Amino acid sequence: MNDADSNEGPAASAPYRRAEQYRSPVPARASEVAQTSFENVYEVDPRLMQVHVLQQAFPNWDTLRIMRSRHDYLAWMHQHFAEKVVAGSSLLDELEREAPDTASER
């Protein structure tokens, strides 16, 4: 059993109650533009997306299903499409090394 599958959300045999599934937990502010309703699930504050992005009702079970399967999806994408996997930290290190060079050119 994966740690991410531990006792989050109702059991598979729990009765489906629409009102429970479409009422998310009270979100906690993560930054000026992000919030989190479930542990390790970050989302853009919906108030910032009301003009250009149609908001839709999304059940809690589907949010948790997507969150739990994201590592499997990423592994599948790497296996099928990536020639190599580059860590974000190595890209940031590279940008920091280049930063002094670009500042002196201005």
N, C-alpha and C positions, 0 to 999 in steps of 0.2 A: 504494500500500500504506500502510495506517495504521500509525503507530508502535506502537500497541497490539497489532498483529498480528505484530510482529517475533518472532523465534525463541523464543517462549514455548511450551513443550509440544512434544509429538511432531508430526512432519509428518503430513499427512493420509494419506499412504500407509504410515505406520508400522503394524506389526501391533498388534492390540488384545490387551493382556495385562491381564486382570481384576485380578490382584494389584497391578499398577502403578497402575491407575486408582483403586483404592479405598484406597490408602495415600498419604495426603497428605504433603507435606513437613513436617518438624518445625516447628510453629507458633512464632512469635516473639511475645512479649507486647507489645502496643501500649499497653495501659492496664490498670487494675484489672479491667475487664470485657470487654476486647476483645483479639483476637489476629489475626495475619496469617500465612497460610501461603504465599500467592503475593503478588508485588509489587502494591501498590495494591488488594488485596482484604482488607478488614477484616470480621471476623465476631465475634459475641458468643461469649465463651468457652462452649463446649458444656457444661461442668460446671455453669454457672449456669442451664441450661435443661433439665436432666434431669427435674425434677419435673413441670412443666406442659406441656412441649413434647416430643412424641415425636421422638426423634432417628432419622434414617434414613441409610442409606449413600448417599453422593452422589459420583458419579465426578468425578475431577479435570477431565476434558474438559468436563463440563457446567458446573462452576464457572467455568472459563475462558471458555466460550461465553457465559454470562450476563454475565460481567464485560466482555467485549469488545463486547457489544451494548447495554449500558446507556445509552450516549449516544444511540444511534439510537432506543431506546424512549422516552427522555425527550423527544427532539425530536418524536417522533410525538405524544406526549401533549400537549405544548405546542401543536402545530399544530392538534390536534383539540378540545382542551378549555379551554385557557387564554385568557382575555381579555387578560391581560398576564402577563409573567414578572417576578417580584420577586426581586432578589438577597438572599440571607440577610444579607449585610453591611449592607444598608440597613435591614433589620428590627432588627438589633442596634444600629445607630446611633440609631434611633428609640427603642428601649428605654432606651438610655443617656441620651438627652435627657430622657426622662420620669422617670428614676430619682430625681433630686434633688427633684422635685415630690412624689413619693409618700413620700419619707423625711421631709419636713418636716410632713406631715399626721399622722404617728404621734405 
